[in-house]
Amino acid sequence: MIVAGDGIQVDGAGSPSNPIVITAKPAPLVVADSSCITLSGLGTTAAPLSAAPRLDPAPGNLLACGPDGLVVAGGTGGTVATGCGLTGDGSTGSPVSVAVRDWPHSCTVDAAAGGVYCDGAGVLRSEPRTRVTRASTAGDQAYSATPVPAGRDVVIATKSLVMTNSDTCRQAIAQVVVSIDVDFTLPANSSAVAGIGNDDMQAFVNRGSSTATAVHTQVTKTFQRNIPAGGTLTEPLAITMGRGTGGATYTRIQWSIQALIISV
């Protein structure tokens, strides 16, 4: 007796006129779907194996199965619909791209253009905006007739201005202007000097025969300071005097400190 096992088919009685024929019997094809592909058929000529994509029916899904294959749907003719800031329909001849203007400057984009960034909400953002702020302080103080020191660069008063960089991203440049104006009383054959720090800014000499009162002029210095991102900087102003002779006195001091703070 001959018994056929799995995958084997036995025919015939074993006689010369009806010999035993052993042939392979195709086993059933086992198929399994995935989350994206549905399989069907037995893999035979009569029932060939086929696969079809499984498309998520959730609203907003732009993927569709067209006559020529998978396409992105949603626009005219199954292409992408674009809005503000984008152009193109997603086709080979018109790919989706950022809508830009022609560069109007003599320098190149590569050398001078800023960046564009995506924030936490998925919104496009440009470079930080330019910030310009101003800080200032000033004073006007009268004195009883006070002798001008005979030495050099003697500090009479110290003033200051606190400058804050409101830009937390970039260093700021502060254009600082300081001014002083000292009123002197100069008897005959007297002299007096006033300055900013160790820099003499006013120098008066009375060569006449009578007293000169309210002798003064306004003087100014300007310079640059750098303030770190989000930081503060205190700018001092030391008002100095010296070379007082012949009974010279001062009676008034006017001063100011101004700053234009720029971050670009």
Secondary structure as GFF3:
##gff-version 3
##sequence-region A 1 264
A	DSSP	beta_strand	8	11	.	.	.	ID=ss1
A	DSSP	beta_strand	21	24	.	.	.	ID=ss2
A	DSSP	beta_strand	37	40	.	.	.	ID=ss3
A	DSSP	beta_strand	50	53	.	.	.	ID=ss4
A	DSSP	beta_strand	63	66	.	.	.	ID=ss5
A	DSSP	beta_strand	69	72	.	.	.	ID=ss6
A	DSSP	three_ten_helix	76	78	.	.	.	ID=ss7
A	DSSP	beta_strand	86	87	.	.	.	ID=ss8
A	DSSP	beta_strand	97	98	.	.	.	ID=ss9
A	DSSP	alpha_helix	109	112	.	.	.	ID=ss10
A	DSSP	beta_strand	117	118	.	.	.	ID=ss11
A	DSSP	beta_strand	124	125	.	.	.	ID=ss12
A	DSSP	beta_strand	131	147	.	.	.	ID=ss13
A	DSSP	beta_strand	154	164	.	.	.	ID=ss14
A	DSSP	beta_strand	172	186	.	.	.	ID=ss15
A	DSSP	beta_strand	190	196	.	.	.	ID=ss16
A	DSSP	beta_strand	199	206	.	.	.	ID=ss17
A	DSSP	beta_strand	212	215	.	.	.	ID=ss18
A	DSSP	beta_strand	218	227	.	.	.	ID=ss19
A	DSSP	beta_strand	232	245	.	.	.	ID=ss20
A	DSSP	beta_strand	249	263	.	.	.	ID=ss21
###
